[in-house]
Amino acid sequence: MRPAAPVWRILDEETVLDAAPWLTVSKQRVLTDGGVTVPDYWQVKLSDFAIAVALTEAGDVITLWQYKHGARHWGLTFPAGHVGEGEDPAAAMRRELREETGFEPAEIVPIGRAAVSGNQGCGTAHMFLMRGCRKVGEAASGDLESMEMRLMPVAEVEAALRQGAAGVLPHIAVWGAARLHGL
């Protein structure tokens, strides 16, 4: 283990695709901590997003079963959504839970923040554990996504995850983070 975190230096950067705020692709010329110059280190900037394991007052997990086109996978997901520029991630997650499920939490606990890809970036996932969620209205996400909400006991969610029901990494990661934080 190194005593100090090495940082690579960006010598030059060229944006090759700008579809902000959703996607920006750039090519960087970087100098590594070992003194090597890399002429074409690709970076993908995606919007940050919030994602949560949400528990009802009865202790059931709020899951969304839906198709995710980027992964070409239909299966188990957790409530999640875009964090706007300058928006508080917890506020964004609260909004997304309400829009996607009609539930509101009594408590929202930050459980981690991580880049989706250690090499290319690909956005930051802001992860939360939401407790004491109660139904306050109907879902009204307005998204292109069609989804089926299911309230599931923790043991059933774990069984579904073991069987490969979640095909998108942040949904698996938030479950692991929630388990590490007392779920």
Backbone torsions as a table, in degrees:
resi	resn	phi	psi	omega
1	MET	NA	134.4	-178.8
2	ARG	-82.2	147.1	-180.0
3	PRO	-69.4	-31.1	179.7
4	ALA	-129.5	148.1	-179.3
5	ALA	-74.9	119.3	177.4
6	PRO	-73.1	146.9	179.5
7	VAL	-126.9	133.0	174.4
8	TRP	-80.8	147.8	180.0
9	ARG	-102.0	130.6	176.6
10	ILE	-84.1	118.1	-179.0
11	LEU	-89.5	-32.5	-177.5
12	ASP	-160.7	151.5	178.6
13	GLU	-146.7	133.5	178.6
14	GLU	-123.6	124.6	175.5
15	THR	-81.3	123.7	-179.5
16	VAL	-105.3	-17.3	175.5
17	LEU	-148.6	125.0	179.7
18	ASP	-126.0	101.2	174.8
19	ALA	-122.8	42.9	-178.2
20	ALA	-60.8	146.0	8.6
21	PRO	-89.7	2.1	-172.6
22	TRP	-82.4	-37.7	-174.1
23	LEU	-155.7	131.1	170.7
24	THR	-136.4	130.7	177.7
25	VAL	-115.7	130.8	179.9
26	SER	-135.7	156.8	175.4
27	LYS	-114.0	123.5	-179.4
28	GLN	-109.5	149.6	166.2
29	ARG	-105.8	119.5	-173.8
30	VAL	-123.9	153.9	173.5
31	LEU	-111.1	117.6	-178.2
32	THR	-75.6	167.3	177.7
33	ASP	-66.0	-16.5	176.7
34	GLY	-90.3	2.3	177.2
35	GLY	88.6	8.0	-180.0
36	VAL	-90.8	133.2	175.3
37	THR	-93.4	125.2	177.0
38	VAL	-105.9	117.3	-173.0
39	PRO	-78.1	-20.4	-173.7
40	ASP	-141.5	71.1	178.2
41	TYR	-95.7	109.3	-173.2
42	TRP	-81.4	138.9	177.9
43	GLN	-126.1	139.7	177.7
44	VAL	-121.0	116.1	179.0
45	LYS	-102.4	116.6	175.0
46	LEU	-114.6	160.7	178.3
47	SER	-63.5	145.4	171.6
48	ASP	-67.1	155.2	178.1
49	PHE	-143.4	160.3	176.8
50	ALA	-112.1	146.5	-179.2
51	ILE	-146.6	143.7	-175.1
52	ALA	-144.5	147.3	162.1
53	VAL	-92.1	119.0	-175.4
54	ALA	-114.4	128.2	-178.9
55	LEU	-110.8	134.5	176.4
56	THR	-72.9	171.0	176.3
57	GLU	-58.4	-29.5	179.6
58	ALA	-83.3	-6.2	178.5
59	GLY	94.5	3.2	176.0
60	ASP	-78.0	153.1	179.0
61	VAL	-92.2	132.1	176.7
62	ILE	-84.5	112.8	178.6
63	THR	-115.8	154.1	176.1
64	LEU	-123.0	125.1	178.1
65	TRP	-102.9	119.3	-173.4
66	GLN	-157.6	167.2	176.1
67	TYR	-89.7	132.2	175.2
68	LYS	-115.2	107.8	-171.4
69	HIS	-64.3	-38.3	179.8
70	GLY	-59.2	-34.8	179.5
71	ALA	-93.7	-9.9	-175.5
72	ARG	54.2	46.6	-173.7
73	HIS	-138.1	135.2	171.8
74	TRP	-109.5	127.6	179.0
75	GLY	175.0	-157.4	-174.5
76	LEU	-74.4	130.1	171.5
77	THR	-135.9	169.0	174.3
78	PHE	-114.7	158.6	178.9
79	PRO	-54.7	136.9	-176.8
80	ALA	-162.2	162.5	175.4
81	GLY	178.3	172.8	-176.2
82	HIS	-61.9	138.3	170.7
83	VAL	-103.6	116.2	-179.0
84	GLY	-67.8	158.5	178.1
85	GLU	-54.9	122.4	179.1
86	GLY	78.8	-0.5	-178.8
87	GLU	-81.4	142.4	175.0
88	ASP	-69.1	124.6	-178.1
89	PRO	-57.6	-36.5	178.8
90	ALA	-66.2	-39.7	177.4
91	ALA	-65.8	-39.8	177.7
92	ALA	-63.0	-40.8	-179.2
93	MET	-67.9	-40.3	176.8
94	ARG	-59.6	-44.6	178.9
95	ARG	-62.3	-46.3	-178.5
96	GLU	-63.4	-40.6	178.4
97	LEU	-60.5	-44.7	-179.7
98	ARG	-63.5	-45.7	-178.2
99	GLU	-66.7	-43.2	-174.0
100	GLU	-81.3	-25.7	-172.3
101	THR	-129.1	-20.3	-173.4
102	GLY	81.7	7.2	179.5
103	PHE	-100.5	154.3	171.3
104	GLU	-130.2	141.1	-177.9
105	PRO	-88.4	151.0	170.7
106	ALA	-82.1	-29.4	-176.8
107	GLU	-141.9	138.6	175.6
108	ILE	-129.0	121.2	-174.8
109	VAL	-116.0	120.8	174.7
110	PRO	-68.3	131.0	-177.7
111	ILE	-123.1	5.0	176.6
112	GLY	156.8	163.1	178.3
113	ARG	-146.5	129.1	-176.9
114	ALA	-152.0	146.0	172.1
115	ALA	-69.0	144.3	-179.3
116	VAL	-72.2	-36.2	177.4
117	SER	-128.4	127.0	179.7
118	GLY	-69.5	-19.7	-178.9
119	ASN	-100.9	-45.2	-176.3
120	GLN	-101.9	-8.1	179.8
121	GLY	92.8	-83.8	174.1
122	CYS	61.6	30.8	175.8
123	GLY	89.1	165.7	179.4
124	THR	-116.9	133.0	175.3
125	ALA	-94.7	123.2	174.1
126	HIS	-100.1	113.2	-172.0
127	MET	-103.1	142.0	-177.0
128	PHE	-137.7	154.4	167.5
129	LEU	-113.8	123.6	-179.4
130	MET	-113.1	128.9	-178.7
131	ARG	-118.3	158.2	174.9
132	GLY	66.2	32.6	-178.4
133	CYS	-71.8	135.6	177.6
134	ARG	-131.3	149.1	-178.4
135	LYS	-73.1	125.0	179.8
136	VAL	-123.2	-2.9	-178.7
137	GLY	178.7	-167.5	179.3
138	GLU	-96.7	153.2	175.0
139	ALA	-65.8	141.1	178.9
140	ALA	-152.5	65.6	-174.3
141	SER	-74.6	-30.8	-178.0
142	GLY	68.9	7.5	-179.6
143	ASP	-78.6	169.5	172.7
144	LEU	-74.0	-17.2	-174.4
145	GLU	-73.3	136.9	167.5
146	SER	-104.6	135.3	-175.4
147	MET	-143.6	155.8	176.4
148	GLU	-116.4	120.0	178.2
149	MET	-84.9	134.0	175.6
150	ARG	-131.7	133.0	172.1
151	LEU	-92.9	121.3	-172.2
152	MET	-129.3	141.9	172.0
153	PRO	-63.7	152.3	-179.2
154	VAL	-53.0	-44.5	-178.1
155	ALA	-60.7	-36.9	178.7
156	GLU	-70.5	-36.9	176.8
157	VAL	-63.7	-45.5	179.5
158	GLU	-61.1	-41.3	178.4
159	ALA	-63.3	-42.8	179.1
160	ALA	-63.1	-41.4	178.8
161	LEU	-65.1	-41.3	177.6
162	ARG	-62.0	-30.1	-179.7
163	GLN	-87.0	3.4	176.2
164	GLY	86.2	22.0	-176.6
165	ALA	-68.2	-23.7	179.2
166	ALA	-103.0	116.0	-176.9
167	GLY	-104.4	13.9	-178.0
168	VAL	-126.4	121.6	-170.6
169	LEU	-52.9	-45.8	-178.9
170	PRO	-58.8	-28.3	179.9
171	HIS	-73.3	-32.1	174.8
172	ILE	-74.0	-41.8	-178.3
173	ALA	-63.6	-42.3	-178.2
174	VAL	-65.8	-33.2	177.0
175	TRP	-64.6	-46.5	178.3
176	GLY	-60.5	-42.8	178.7
177	ALA	-63.9	-40.4	179.1
178	ALA	-63.7	-40.3	178.6
179	ARG	-64.4	-37.9	178.3
180	LEU	-68.2	-20.9	-178.6
181	HIS	-106.2	27.9	169.4
182	GLY	97.3	7.0	175.9
183	LEU	-68.2	NA	NA
